[in-house]
């Protein structure tokens, strides 16, 4: 714990390295939790479809996922052609 130092009849506490480290970690944890709560709130409230570019990436990712899972009857060449010019598996 903190050691006590008496100077001019005032009590000063010295924080150790580990106490500072724990305080720093608590601050980061609080910021992380705050960011997570804000993101979850935003995801719950935002019901708009993604813009066209993000939607295209999502569509290609689903095509690749179905092909790799064996659910798609498409040939590999067709999947690459449907990727819209993006290299395979970057989604």
MOZI-V11539 format. One record per pair of residues at least 12 apart in sequence whose C-alpha atoms are under 10 Angstrom apart, sorted by the first residue. I is the first residue (numbers start at 0). GAP is how many residues later the second one is. Records with the same first field share a line. If there is no record, write none. Layout:
I->GAP + GAP
//
This chain:
0->12 + 13 + 14 + 15 + 17 + 18
1->12 + 13 + 14 + 15 + 17
2->12 + 13
55->27 + 28
56->26 + 27 + 29 + 33 + 34
57->33
58->23 + 24 + 32
59->19 + 20 + 22 + 23 + 24 + 26 + 28 + 29 + 30 + 31
60->22 + 27 + 28 + 29 + 30
61->29
62->16 + 17 + 19 + 20
63->12 + 15 + 16 + 18 + 19 + 24 + 25 + 26 + 27
64->24 + 26
65->13
66->12
67->21
//
